[in-house]
Amino acid sequence: MLTIAAVTQVIQFIIAPVMMVSTCGLLLNGIVQQYASVDERLRSMMRLCDMVIG
C-alpha cells in the first residue's frame, strides 16, 4: 500500500511536465504577440513613409 507521501510524489511527477509545457506555451504566445505588434508598427511606418516619399 502506498503512503500519502508516495501518492503525493507520484501526483507531482505527473503534473510537473504538464505545467512546464503549459507555461512554455504561454510564454511563447506572449513573445509571438509582442513580435506581431512590432511587425504591425513597422508595416504602418513603411506605409507612412511610402505616402510621404512617393
N, CA, C and O atoms as a CHARMM CRD file, in Angstrom:
* protein
*
  216
    1    1 MET  N      0.84300  -1.19300   0.00000 PROA 1      0.00000
    2    1 MET  CA     0.00000   0.00000   0.00000 PROA 1      0.00000
    3    1 MET  C      0.88200   1.24800   0.00000 PROA 1      0.00000
    4    1 MET  O      1.87900   1.32300   0.71700 PROA 1      0.00000
    5    2 LEU  N      0.49700   2.20900  -0.80800 PROA 2      0.00000
    6    2 LEU  CA     1.27000   3.44700  -0.91600 PROA 2      0.00000
    7    2 LEU  C      0.95100   4.38000   0.23400 PROA 2      0.00000
    8    2 LEU  O     -0.18600   4.46500   0.69900 PROA 2      0.00000
    9    3 THR  N      1.97400   5.07100   0.67600 PROA 3      0.00000
   10    3 THR  CA     1.76500   6.06100   1.72500 PROA 3      0.00000
   11    3 THR  C      1.28000   7.36100   1.09400 PROA 3      0.00000
   12    3 THR  O      1.32000   7.52700  -0.12500 PROA 3      0.00000
   13    4 ILE  N      0.83200   8.25700   1.92300 PROA 4      0.00000
   14    4 ILE  CA     0.36200   9.55600   1.43500 PROA 4      0.00000
   15    4 ILE  C      1.50100  10.31500   0.76600 PROA 4      0.00000
   16    4 ILE  O      1.29100  10.98200  -0.24800 PROA 4      0.00000
   17    5 ALA  N      2.69100  10.22100   1.31800 PROA 5      0.00000
   18    5 ALA  CA     3.84800  10.90700   0.73200 PROA 5      0.00000
   19    5 ALA  C      4.15800  10.35400  -0.65800 PROA 5      0.00000
   20    5 ALA  O      4.48300  11.11300  -1.57100 PROA 5      0.00000
   21    6 ALA  N      4.05900   9.03400  -0.82000 PROA 6      0.00000
   22    6 ALA  CA     4.34100   8.42600  -2.12500 PROA 6      0.00000
   23    6 ALA  C      3.29400   8.83200  -3.15000 PROA 6      0.00000
   24    6 ALA  O      3.63200   9.12900  -4.29500 PROA 6      0.00000
   25    7 VAL  N      2.03500   8.84700  -2.75400 PROA 7      0.00000
   26    7 VAL  CA     0.96100   9.26100  -3.66900 PROA 7      0.00000
   27    7 VAL  C      1.14800  10.72000  -4.06700 PROA 7      0.00000
   28    7 VAL  O      0.97700  11.07500  -5.23300 PROA 7      0.00000
   29    8 THR  N      1.49700  11.55900  -3.10700 PROA 8      0.00000
   30    8 THR  CA     1.73100  12.97700  -3.39200 PROA 8      0.00000
   31    8 THR  C      2.87500  13.14900  -4.37400 PROA 8      0.00000
   32    8 THR  O      2.79400  13.97400  -5.28300 PROA 8      0.00000
   33    9 GLN  N      3.93300  12.38200  -4.20100 PROA 9      0.00000
   34    9 GLN  CA     5.08200  12.49300  -5.09700 PROA 9      0.00000
   35    9 GLN  C      4.71600  12.01500  -6.50400 PROA 9      0.00000
   36    9 GLN  O      5.14100  12.62400  -7.48500 PROA 9      0.00000
   37   10 VAL  N      3.94900  10.95800  -6.61700 PROA 10     0.00000
   38   10 VAL  CA     3.51800  10.47900  -7.93000 PROA 10     0.00000
   39   10 VAL  C      2.67000  11.53900  -8.63500 PROA 10     0.00000
   40   10 VAL  O      2.83700  11.77700  -9.83100 PROA 10     0.00000
   41   11 ILE  N      1.76600  12.16900  -7.89500 PROA 11     0.00000
   42   11 ILE  CA     0.93700  13.22300  -8.47800 PROA 11     0.00000
   43   11 ILE  C      1.79900  14.38600  -8.94800 PROA 11     0.00000
   44   11 ILE  O      1.55200  14.95600 -10.01100 PROA 11     0.00000
   45   12 GLN  N      2.80500  14.73700  -8.16400 PROA 12     0.00000
   46   12 GLN  CA     3.70800  15.82200  -8.56000 PROA 12     0.00000
   47   12 GLN  C      4.46600  15.45900  -9.83600 PROA 12     0.00000
   48   12 GLN  O      4.64100  16.30500 -10.71200 PROA 12     0.00000
   49   13 PHE  N      4.91500  14.21300  -9.94700 PROA 13     0.00000
   50   13 PHE  CA     5.62900  13.77800 -11.14600 PROA 13     0.00000
   51   13 PHE  C      4.72900  13.80200 -12.37300 PROA 13     0.00000
   52   13 PHE  O      5.20800  14.03100 -13.48400 PROA 13     0.00000
   53   14 ILE  N      3.45000  13.57300 -12.19200 PROA 14     0.00000
   54   14 ILE  CA     2.51100  13.59300 -13.31100 PROA 14     0.00000
   55   14 ILE  C      2.18300  15.02700 -13.72000 PROA 14     0.00000
   56   14 ILE  O      2.10800  15.32900 -14.91100 PROA 14     0.00000
   57   15 ILE  N      1.99000  15.90500 -12.75100 PROA 15     0.00000
   58   15 ILE  CA     1.54000  17.27100 -13.03000 PROA 15     0.00000
   59   15 ILE  C      2.67900  18.18500 -13.48400 PROA 15     0.00000
   60   15 ILE  O      2.44800  19.10000 -14.27400 PROA 15     0.00000
   61   16 ALA  N      3.89300  17.95800 -13.00500 PROA 16     0.00000
   62   16 ALA  CA     5.01500  18.85800 -13.31100 PROA 16     0.00000
   63   16 ALA  C      5.25500  19.02400 -14.81600 PROA 16     0.00000
   64   16 ALA  O      5.37900  20.16200 -15.26900 PROA 16     0.00000
   65   17 PRO  N      5.32800  17.94900 -15.61500 PROA 17     0.00000
   66   17 PRO  CA     5.55700  18.15300 -17.05700 PROA 17     0.00000
   67   17 PRO  C      4.40900  18.90200 -17.74000 PROA 17     0.00000
   68   17 PRO  O      4.64200  19.69900 -18.64900 PROA 17     0.00000
   69   18 VAL  N      3.19100  18.65100 -17.31100 PROA 18     0.00000
   70   18 VAL  CA     2.04000  19.34900 -17.89400 PROA 18     0.00000
   71   18 VAL  C      2.14400  20.84300 -17.61600 PROA 18     0.00000
   72   18 VAL  O      1.89200  21.66400 -18.49800 PROA 18     0.00000
   73   19 MET  N      2.51000  21.18500 -16.40200 PROA 19     0.00000
   74   19 MET  CA     2.65600  22.59600 -16.04500 PROA 19     0.00000
   75   19 MET  C      3.79200  23.24300 -16.83400 PROA 19     0.00000
   76   19 MET  O      3.67200  24.38900 -17.26800 PROA 19     0.00000
   77   20 MET  N      4.88800  22.51800 -17.02100 PROA 20     0.00000
   78   20 MET  CA     6.01700  23.07900 -17.77200 PROA 20     0.00000
   79   20 MET  C      5.63600  23.33200 -19.23400 PROA 20     0.00000
   80   20 MET  O      5.98100  24.37300 -19.79300 PROA 20     0.00000
   81   21 VAL  N      4.93300  22.39000 -19.84700 PROA 21     0.00000
   82   21 VAL  CA     4.52400  22.56400 -21.24400 PROA 21     0.00000
   83   21 VAL  C      3.54000  23.72000 -21.36900 PROA 21     0.00000
   84   21 VAL  O      3.63700  24.51900 -22.30100 PROA 21     0.00000
   85   22 SER  N      2.59800  23.81400 -20.44000 PROA 22     0.00000
   86   22 SER  CA     1.62600  24.91200 -20.47700 PROA 22     0.00000
   87   22 SER  C      2.31400  26.25500 -20.28500 PROA 22     0.00000
   88   22 SER  O      1.99600  27.22500 -20.97300 PROA 22     0.00000
   89   23 THR  N      3.24800  26.31000 -19.36100 PROA 23     0.00000
   90   23 THR  CA     3.97500  27.55100 -19.10500 PROA 23     0.00000
   91   23 THR  C      4.79200  27.96700 -20.32400 PROA 23     0.00000
   92   23 THR  O      4.80900  29.14200 -20.69000 PROA 23     0.00000
   93   24 CYS  N      5.46500  27.01400 -20.94900 PROA 24     0.00000
   94   24 CYS  CA     6.24300  27.33000 -22.15200 PROA 24     0.00000
   95   24 CYS  C      5.33700  27.81300 -23.28300 PROA 24     0.00000
   96   24 CYS  O      5.69100  28.73200 -24.02100 PROA 24     0.00000
   97   25 GLY  N      4.18200  27.19600 -23.41000 PROA 25     0.00000
   98   25 GLY  CA     3.23600  27.62700 -24.43500 PROA 25     0.00000
   99   25 GLY  C      2.76500  29.04800 -24.20900 PROA 25     0.00000
  100   25 GLY  O      2.69300  29.84100 -25.14700 PROA 25     0.00000
  101   26 LEU  N      2.44400  29.37300 -22.96400 PROA 26     0.00000
  102   26 LEU  CA     2.00700  30.73800 -22.65700 PROA 26     0.00000
  103   26 LEU  C      3.12200  31.74900 -22.88700 PROA 26     0.00000
  104   26 LEU  O      2.87500  32.84200 -23.39700 PROA 26     0.00000
  105   27 LEU  N      4.33700  31.39200 -22.51500 PROA 27     0.00000
  106   27 LEU  CA     5.47600  32.28400 -22.72000 PROA 27     0.00000
  107   27 LEU  C      5.71700  32.52300 -24.20900 PROA 27     0.00000
  108   27 LEU  O      5.91700  33.66100 -24.63200 PROA 27     0.00000
  109   28 LEU  N      5.69900  31.45800 -24.99600 PROA 28     0.00000
  110   28 LEU  CA     5.89900  31.61400 -26.43400 PROA 28     0.00000
  111   28 LEU  C      4.77600  32.41900 -27.07500 PROA 28     0.00000
  112   28 LEU  O      5.02000  33.21000 -27.98600 PROA 28     0.00000
  113   29 ASN  N      3.56300  32.22500 -26.60900 PROA 29     0.00000
  114   29 ASN  CA     2.43900  33.00200 -27.13500 PROA 29     0.00000
  115   29 ASN  C      2.64400  34.49200 -26.85800 PROA 29     0.00000
  116   29 ASN  O      2.37800  35.32400 -27.72400 PROA 29     0.00000
  117   30 GLY  N      3.10700  34.82700 -25.67300 PROA 30     0.00000
  118   30 GLY  CA     3.38500  36.23300 -25.35500 PROA 30     0.00000
  119   30 GLY  C      4.47500  36.81700 -26.22800 PROA 30     0.00000
  120   30 GLY  O      4.37800  37.96100 -26.67200 PROA 30     0.00000
  121   31 ILE  N      5.51900  36.02800 -26.47600 PROA 31     0.00000
  122   31 ILE  CA     6.62000  36.50900 -27.32000 PROA 31     0.00000
  123   31 ILE  C      6.13600  36.71800 -28.75900 PROA 31     0.00000
  124   31 ILE  O      6.47800  37.71500 -29.39300 PROA 31     0.00000
  125   32 VAL  N      5.34900  35.78700 -29.26200 PROA 32     0.00000
  126   32 VAL  CA     4.82700  35.91400 -30.63200 PROA 32     0.00000
  127   32 VAL  C      3.92300  37.13600 -30.74300 PROA 32     0.00000
  128   32 VAL  O      3.98000  37.85100 -31.74300 PROA 32     0.00000
  129   33 GLN  N      3.09600  37.38500 -29.74400 PROA 33     0.00000
  130   33 GLN  CA     2.22200  38.55900 -29.76400 PROA 33     0.00000
  131   33 GLN  C      3.04900  39.84900 -29.76700 PROA 33     0.00000
  132   33 GLN  O      2.70500  40.81300 -30.45000 PROA 33     0.00000
  133   34 GLN  N      4.13300  39.85400 -29.00100 PROA 34     0.00000
  134   34 GLN  CA     4.99100  41.04200 -28.96400 PROA 34     0.00000
  135   34 GLN  C      5.62000  41.28500 -30.33700 PROA 34     0.00000
  136   34 GLN  O      5.64300  42.41800 -30.81600 PROA 34     0.00000
  137   35 TYR  N      6.12500  40.23000 -30.96800 PROA 35     0.00000
  138   35 TYR  CA     6.71600  40.37500 -32.29600 PROA 35     0.00000
  139   35 TYR  C      5.67100  40.78900 -33.32400 PROA 35     0.00000
  140   35 TYR  O      5.97400  41.56200 -34.23300 PROA 35     0.00000
  141   36 ALA  N      4.46200  40.29200 -33.19500 PROA 36     0.00000
  142   36 ALA  CA     3.39200  40.68600 -34.12000 PROA 36     0.00000
  143   36 ALA  C      3.08400  42.16700 -33.97300 PROA 36     0.00000
  144   36 ALA  O      2.82200  42.84900 -34.96400 PROA 36     0.00000
  145   37 SER  N      3.11300  42.66400 -32.75900 PROA 37     0.00000
  146   37 SER  CA     2.86200  44.08500 -32.52300 PROA 37     0.00000
  147   37 SER  C      3.96900  44.94000 -33.13700 PROA 37     0.00000
  148   37 SER  O      3.69300  45.96100 -33.76800 PROA 37     0.00000
  149   38 VAL  N      5.21100  44.52500 -32.95300 PROA 38     0.00000
  150   38 VAL  CA     6.33600  45.25900 -33.54500 PROA 38     0.00000
  151   38 VAL  C      6.24800  45.21400 -35.06700 PROA 38     0.00000
  152   38 VAL  O      6.49500  46.21700 -35.73600 PROA 38     0.00000
  153   39 ASP  N      5.89500  44.05300 -35.61100 PROA 39     0.00000
  154   39 ASP  CA     5.76000  43.90900 -37.06000 PROA 39     0.00000
  155   39 ASP  C      4.69000  44.85200 -37.60600 PROA 39     0.00000
  156   39 ASP  O      4.89700  45.50300 -38.63100 PROA 39     0.00000
  157   40 GLU  N      3.56000  44.92600 -36.93100 PROA 40     0.00000
  158   40 GLU  CA     2.48400  45.81000 -37.38200 PROA 40     0.00000
  159   40 GLU  C      2.91600  47.27300 -37.33000 PROA 40     0.00000
  160   40 GLU  O      2.58200  48.04500 -38.22900 PROA 40     0.00000
  161   41 ARG  N      3.64600  47.66000 -36.30000 PROA 41     0.00000
  162   41 ARG  CA     4.14400  49.04200 -36.21600 PROA 41     0.00000
  163   41 ARG  C      5.10200  49.34500 -37.35400 PROA 41     0.00000
  164   41 ARG  O      5.03200  50.41700 -37.95600 PROA 41     0.00000
  165   42 LEU  N      6.00200  48.40800 -37.65600 PROA 42     0.00000
  166   42 LEU  CA     6.94300  48.62500 -38.74700 PROA 42     0.00000
  167   42 LEU  C      6.22200  48.73600 -40.08900 PROA 42     0.00000
  168   42 LEU  O      6.57600  49.57400 -40.91900 PROA 42     0.00000
  169   43 ARG  N      5.21900  47.89500 -40.30000 PROA 43     0.00000
  170   43 ARG  CA     4.46200  47.96200 -41.55300 PROA 43     0.00000
  171   43 ARG  C      3.72700  49.29700 -41.68600 PROA 43     0.00000
  172   43 ARG  O      3.68000  49.87500 -42.77200 PROA 43     0.00000
  173   44 SER  N      3.15600  49.78700 -40.58500 PROA 44     0.00000
  174   44 SER  CA     2.45900  51.07100 -40.65800 PROA 44     0.00000
  175   44 SER  C      3.44000  52.21400 -40.88900 PROA 44     0.00000
  176   44 SER  O      3.11400  53.17100 -41.59100 PROA 44     0.00000
  177   45 MET  N      4.63700  52.12900 -40.30900 PROA 45     0.00000
  178   45 MET  CA     5.65100  53.15000 -40.56900 PROA 45     0.00000
  179   45 MET  C      6.08200  53.13500 -42.02900 PROA 45     0.00000
  180   45 MET  O      6.27300  54.19000 -42.63300 PROA 45     0.00000
  181   46 MET  N      6.23700  51.92800 -42.60400 PROA 46     0.00000
  182   46 MET  CA     6.63100  51.83800 -44.01000 PROA 46     0.00000
  183   46 MET  C      5.54300  52.39400 -44.92100 PROA 46     0.00000
  184   46 MET  O      5.85200  53.05300 -45.91400 PROA 46     0.00000
  185   47 ARG  N      4.26500  52.13800 -44.59700 PROA 47     0.00000
  186   47 ARG  CA     3.16800  52.70200 -45.39400 PROA 47     0.00000
  187   47 ARG  C      3.19500  54.22500 -45.31200 PROA 47     0.00000
  188   47 ARG  O      2.98900  54.90900 -46.31500 PROA 47     0.00000
  189   48 LEU  N      3.44700  54.75000 -44.12500 PROA 48     0.00000
  190   48 LEU  CA     3.51700  56.19700 -43.95300 PROA 48     0.00000
  191   48 LEU  C      4.66900  56.77400 -44.73700 PROA 48     0.00000
  192   48 LEU  O      4.51900  57.81000 -45.38500 PROA 48     0.00000
  193   49 CYS  N      5.83300  56.11500 -44.69200 PROA 49     0.00000
  194   49 CYS  CA     6.99400  56.59000 -45.45900 PROA 49     0.00000
  195   49 CYS  C      6.70800  56.55300 -46.96500 PROA 49     0.00000
  196   49 CYS  O      7.10000  57.46200 -47.69700 PROA 49     0.00000
  197   50 ASP  N      6.03100  55.50900 -47.41700 PROA 50     0.00000
  198   50 ASP  CA     5.69600  55.42200 -48.84700 PROA 50     0.00000
  199   50 ASP  C      4.76500  56.55300 -49.25100 PROA 50     0.00000
  200   50 ASP  O      4.89700  57.09400 -50.34800 PROA 50     0.00000
  201   51 MET  N      3.83000  56.91800 -48.38800 PROA 51     0.00000
  202   51 MET  CA     2.91000  58.00400 -48.71800 PROA 51     0.00000
  203   51 MET  C      3.62900  59.33800 -48.73100 PROA 51     0.00000
  204   51 MET  O      3.34500  60.18400 -49.57900 PROA 51     0.00000
  205   52 VAL  N      4.55600  59.54100 -47.80700 PROA 52     0.00000
  206   52 VAL  CA     5.26200  60.82200 -47.73500 PROA 52     0.00000
  207   52 VAL  C      6.26700  60.94600 -48.87600 PROA 52     0.00000
  208   52 VAL  O      6.35400  61.99200 -49.51900 PROA 52     0.00000
  209   53 ILE  N      7.01800  59.89300 -49.12500 PROA 53     0.00000
  210   53 ILE  CA     8.08400  59.94900 -50.13200 PROA 53     0.00000
  211   53 ILE  C      7.52800  59.88000 -51.53900 PROA 53     0.00000
  212   53 ILE  O      7.96900  60.60700 -52.42900 PROA 53     0.00000
  213   54 GLY  N      6.57700  59.01800 -51.73000 PROA 54     0.00000
  214   54 GLY  CA     6.24700  58.93300 -53.11900 PROA 54     0.00000
  215   54 GLY  C      4.98400  58.32900 -53.50000 PROA 54     0.00000
  216   54 GLY  O      4.67500  58.24300 -54.68900 PROA 54     0.00000
